[in-house]
Amino acid sequence: MKMDERALDAVIVIILILALFIPAATLFFLDGGEIKGFETPNKSSELKLNQPVTIDGLTIEIISEKIEPIDDGTEIIQIEFWQLTPRQMIIQIITYPMAYIPLSTGKLLSYIYLASGLAFVILYYKISGKKRSPDSRREQIYQYIGKNPGKSLQQIADAMQLSRSSLKYHLNRLQDSDEIHQKMHGEYPRYFPSHKGISDKEKVLFSLISEEKDHLFFQTLLTHPGITRKKLAATLEISEATVSWHLSRLENYELFTTEKIGREVQYTLTPETVAAYHKIVTEELTEQDAAQT
């Protein structure tokens, strides 16, 4: 069974964190787990009283002045690591190994981490760019949208027997890789494959066809050019108010023309709309025949 894409992302993030932390932690604990700070060149033999010495650009001079610490009365109590709060333990576990790394070693490790990070990024994109298995859920969703353009989120979820949240995740990933795109139809998005050259008018028609009531309304306009609102209501056995609602939706997409004859308004689909519809129907019949053979 293939690992879920989200689990794969989490594993890669964890590997990157461990690749950065484990070498530093290993150096820290192998040396006894003590904080020593950065190493300095051994030039103690050159340090003499009241004689300044320059080391790595820093001027150092030993003086005989006695320094008295300021005592504010606070008692200093040394505690063990296990006596710290969980938050303090986490902070020390994260920061102490990093502070132990000498400056020269830190520079070397920074190049190693940079190279490792780039390698992981390249590897990740190489893995994610591989062709998906035909049995993978995401590939099945992609193939379904390719064969059924214009379906809504709920329609795809019902067909694929997926929860809306899981489906939404896969749809977002497919959109990120530009394999599909969405177009709003009313208040809800419809999904289309990016590899097919589908015009805006065809996208609207695909969305209409996917809804039984919308498809029936559209077919009535198709088979009755010049039909009036009253005849539409009578033919479909719905109220004129419902007819007006359907017509107002379709009007936004410029699918039909209107002509006023006396007190009646006649509705006729545009030639472009009819041609686009016949193209869709022909392609669907062709795909069905190919699937049967």
N, C-alpha and C positions, 0 to 999 in steps of 0.2 A: 504494500500500500504506500503510495507516494506521500511524503511529508507535506503537511499543509504549508502554503506559502508564508503565512504569518509565523509559523514555528521556525521556518527556515530563516526569516529575517531576524528573529530573536536569537537564534543560534549564531549567526554571523556577528551580531553585536556583541554577544558574550565572548566569542573567540577574540574579537578585537580588543576587548577590555583585558582579558587574561593575557594576551600577547604583550600588552603594555605593563601589566602589574607583576606577573610572575617573575621575570628577570630581576626587577628591583627588589621584590620581597625575598627572593633567593639570596641575593647579595647581603641583604640586611640580616637574615637569620643565620646564615653561614658564619657571619662575623660575630655572633653572640647576641645579636639584637640590640646593639648599643648605637646611639647617635654620635657620630664622630665629626660630622661636618666635612668640609673640603680639606684636602691635603695641601700642605704648603711646602715649598722647597726647603730642604734641610740646610739652612745657613746659620744655624744657631752658633756655630763656631766663630762666625764673623760679627756676632752681636756683642758689643762691649759697652760698658757704662759710659753714657753721655757721648757716644759716637754713633751718629745716624747711619743707617744702612738702607739702601734702596733694594726692595725685592718686588719684582713684577710691577714696577711703577709706584709702589707704596713705600714711603719713607718711614722706617721704624727706628725708634731711639729708646734705649732703656734708661729710666731715670730712677733716682734713689728716693723720690718722695713717697712717703707712706700714705696709703689710701685707707681711710677708715670707713667701713660700710655704715650706712644710716640704719639704725634700728628703730622701727616704728612700733615695736611690741608685738608684732604678728608672729605667732608660733608656726614654724614650718614643719609640717608633718609629711613624711614620705609614705606614700601608699603604694600598694601593689596594683598591677594591671587589672586583676580581677575585681578590685574594689571600685573601679571607675563605673560611671553610668554607661548604659549601652551606647548612647550618643557619643560620649568621649572615647569609648573603645573603637567605634567605627572611624572616628576622626584620626585617632592614632594609627590604626591599621592602614589607613589610606595615605596619611601624610608622612609618617616616620620612614617607611622604606624609600620614599622619594627624596627625603632630605639626606639620606645616607649616601646616595649616589655621588661620587666625586665629580668635579666639574669636567675633567677630561673624559671620564667614562660616560657622563651624561651627554656630551656632544656626540660621542660615537653611537650611543643608544638612540639618540634622536634621529640620526640618519637611518638606523636599522628600522625604527618604528615607522618612519616615513615610507621607506621602501616596502615594508610589510603592509602598511595601510593601502598603498597603491596596488599592491599585488592582490589584496583581498577585494578591493573595489573592482579591479579587472576581472577577477575570478567570479565575483558575484554577478556582474553584468553578463559574463560569458555563460554562466549557469542559467540566469533568468532569460537570456536571449535564445536558449535552445528551444527547439520545437517541442511543444507540449505533447504529452501522451494523449492519444485519442480517447482514452478512458478517463482522463482527468476532468474534474467538474468544470473547470474554467473553459476547457476546450469544448465541452458539450454545450455550455451556455453560448459560446461564440458561434458554434455551428447552428444552434437553434435560431439565433438572431439573424444569421445569414440566410436561413431558409424562411424565416418569418419576420421580415422587417416591420417596424411600426408597432410592435407589441409594447404594452405598458409593463411597469415593474411587477404589478400583481399578476398579470397574465403570464409573464415569464416564470414567476415564482410558482404558480399553480402547475404550469407545464413541466417544470423541472423538479417539482416537489421539494422546494427549498424554502427556508424562512426568508423573509424580506431583508433582514439584516445581513445574512450570509450572502444572499444574491447581490445586495448593494455593494458589498466588499468586492466581489468578483467583477461587477460592472465598472466600479471605479478603477480597478487595475487594468481592465481592458480599455478603458478610456485613456488612462495614462499612457498606455503603449500605442494609442491611436489606432486600435483595431476596430473600435466601434465609436459612435458618437450619438448624442441624444438631441432631440428636438421637441420643444414644448408643444403639446396639443391641448389647448384649453389650459387647465391647471396642472396637468400631469405630463411628465416626460415620456417620450417614445424613443425606442432604441433602434439604431440602424447600423449595418456593417459599413465600415469606411472604404472597403475595397470595391464596393459596387457604386457605379456612377448614378446615384439616385437624385433626381432633381427635387427642388422644394415642393413643386406641385405633386410629384409622385409620393413624397414623404407624407403629405397631407392625405392623399388617397389611401396609402397603406394604413395610416392611422384610422381612417374611416372604415376601411374594410375589416379591420381587426375587431370592431364593435358591431355586433349583429344589428342593433337598431339603427345605427348610423349608416351601415351598409344598405339596409333595406330602404332607408330614406333616399340615399344616393341613387340606388337602382330605379326607384320610382321616377326621379328627375330624369334619369338616363332614358328610360323607356317611354316617357311622356313629355317630349319637348313642348315648351309653352304652357305647361300646366299651371293652374292658378292655386292660390293658397287654399281655397275652399275645396277644390278637387283633391289636393294633396291630403287634406284632413279626411275626406270621405274615403279615398283609396286606402289609406293606411289605418283608418278607423281610430284616429286620434283627434284631440281637440285642436282648434285653430291656434290656440295659444302655444301648444307644443310645436306645431308647425312653424310658428313665428320664431320660437327659440332655436330650432334646428337651422332655419334659414339665416338667422343673425350670426350663427357660428360659421356657417359656410361662406357667408358674405365676406368675412375677414380674409378669406383665402382666395377670393376672386375666382371661384369655380364656375359661376353662372352669370348670365346677363339677365336683365329685367326689361320688360316692355309693357307699358301701360296701355291697355285697350279699354276705353271707356272708364269704368270705375274699378275694373279688375287689373291686377298686375300678373303678368305671365313670366314664368321662370324657365330658362333654357341653359343647359350646360354649355360652356365654351368649347369650341373645337379642340383646343389644346387639352382641356380636361378630359374630353372623351378619348382622345388619342392616348393620353397618359394612362387612362384606366384600361383600355384595350391592351396596351403594352404590358401592364402588370398582370392581367388575366392570362395573356398568352405565355408569359414567362412562367407563371405558376403551373399552367398545364404542361409546359415543356419539362419542367423539373419533376412533376408527378410521373410523367411517362418515363423519364430517365430512371427514376427511383424504382419503378415497377419492372423495368428491363434489367 
